[in-house]
Amino acid sequence: MSAGQDPPPRRQIKDSRQLRALAHPLRLALLQYLMAVGPRTASECAAEVGSSASNISWHLRNLARYGLVEAADATDQRERPWRAAQVGLDFGEMSADPATMAEQDALIAAGIAEEDQLTRRFLARRDALDADWLAAARLDNYVLRATPQEARDLAEKIDALLRPYLATVREDPPEEAVLAYTGVRLFPRLDAAGRTG
């Protein structure tokens, strides 16, 4: 991606088969890893997500069946690298349909677990990080007062701010740039009785 050029759009995931494929925690972690770092072999992926290379190969083939990953150009004939077929995912609007809701809930749970793991890994190892990164790291929480349209507008603005920094498509990042995780959640805050305030 050259300067001034928009990154590719996030891939819309609305098909129930794709939702089910991604709801598996290992597959979601695998896809998010490939979207973050670019092409990797099954062995490299296995080391990152804590599984065997043969198990990861099976999951990669499963993701490929739904067009979520694809084979990448190999540098030698022994290893077969894979890459994410997109730079981000868009799961669309939350559904009220019970079947779709169950699929979305499973995917959301897997995503929350992955985000929790990344956060815990950061917290456990922050003593070894550069002081500049410790000063830049944020775990902020906000409670906003907004209409649904304002929330949609805000989500679009946040997306527009983050997209130029997408790891696998950013060209010529500064030499000291490293992968940085950012997660955004935006939903109505419900009290214990399930009411909005």
N, C-alpha and C positions, 0 to 999 in steps of 0.2 A: 504494500500500500504506500503510495507516494504522498508527500505532503499535500494537504488540501483535499485529498481524496477521501470519501467516506468509506468506512470499513464495510464489508459485506453485511447484509442484514442477518439478523438472528433467524434461525430455522424455526418455523412454526411446527409445533408438535401437537396435533389434534387427533390423530388416528389412535384408536384404542390399543392397537397392537404395539405401536411405538411407545405409548404411555406404559404399557405392561412391561415391555422390554427394558425401559429405563427405570422402572420402579425397583428393580433388583439393586440393592445397595452397591454390590461390587461393580456392576455394569455402569452405574451412574458415576462412581468414583473413577472408573477407568476412562469414561468419556470426558469427564471434567479434567482429568490429568492430561489427556491428549489435547484438549482444547487449550490447556495452559502452556504446555511445553513443546507441542508440535510432534512430528513423527517419532515413534519409539517402537522397539521390538516387543514381542510378548514377554521376553525375559526382563527387559527394562521395566515394563509395566507391572510385572509380577512383583518385582522388588519394591516398587512404590506402594502398591495397594495390598501387599501382604498375602500373596497367593502363589500357586505354582504356575510355571509358564504354560503347561498343558491346559490348566483350567482357564487361564487368561486367553489362550488361543481359542478355546471354545466360545468364551464370551465375546471375543472380538468378532468371530464369525457370525455370532448371533446379532451383534450390533450392525455388522455389514449387511446382513439380510434385510434390515430395515433402513439402509442407506445412511446410517449415523456415523460409521467409520468406513474407511476405504484403504486399500493397499497403497503404500507410498513407494517411491522409487528406492530400490535397494542399492547400497553402496558396494555390497558383495553378494555372492550367491548363497551364503550360509544363513544369513539373517533376513527375515521378512518384516520390514517396518510397516506400521499402521499409522494413520492420521485421522483426526476428526474430519468429518465431511462438512463442518460448519464452524463458525467462530463463537457461536452462542445459541441458546435455545429460548424459544418463546412458547410458553404453554397456553397462551390465550387466556380467556376469561375463566374464572372459576365456574364450575357447572353445578346446577342444582339437581341434575339427573342422577339418581342413586348409583347406577352402574359407572358412569363417568366419574362421579364424585369419589367412589372407592378407588378407581385407578389414579386419579389426581392425588388423593390422600396418601396412597402408597408411595407415589413419586415424591411428594412433598416431605414425607417422613424420611425417605432415603436422603433427600437433599439436606434436611436439617441435621441428620446424623453426620453427613460428610462435612458440613460447615462446623459442627461441634467438634469433630475430630481435628480439623485444621486449626481451630481456635485453641483447643487444648494443647496441640503440638507447639503452637507459637508460645503459649504461656509457659509451658514446661521448659522451653529452650531459650527463652528470651535473654537469659543471663549471658549467652554466647553471641548475641547479636550486636552489631555495630550501634554505637550510641545515637547516631543520626536516625537509624531506623526505629530505635526505641522512642525517640522524640516524635517521629512521624506517625507511628502506629496509633490507631484509633479504635476504640470499642465504645462508641457513643450510642446513646439511646435518646429518642425524642418522642414526645406525645404531641401531635399536631391537632389543630382543629381545622377541618377541611371538608368540603363537599366531595362527592364522588368525582365530579369533573375536575376539581382542583387536584385531587389525588392522582388522577390519570395524567394531568398536565405535569405534575411534579415528577411522576415516574418517567415520563418521556424526557424531561429536562435532565434528570439524573442519568438516564441512558445515553443521551447526547453528550454529556460531559465525560462519561467513562469510555465510550467507544473508541476514541482516538488512541487510547492506551492499550487496547487489546493485545495480549502478548504475542499471539502467533501471526498477527498481520502488521504489527508496528514495525516500520522500517527505520533504520538508523536511530535506535534509542541511544541515549547517553551510555557510555561505557560502564558506568556504575549502576545502571538500571538492573533490577532483579525482579523476579515474579512477585507480585503483591496481590493478595486476595481481597476482594471487596464483595460483600453480600448485602443486598438491600431487601428489606421486608416492609411492605406497606399494606396495612389492613385496618379495619375498624377495631378500636380497643374495646373489648367487651368486659363488663364487670362480672363478678361471680355469678350473678343471676342471668347472664347472657344479654344484658342491655348495653346499648351504646350510651355514652355520657355527654 
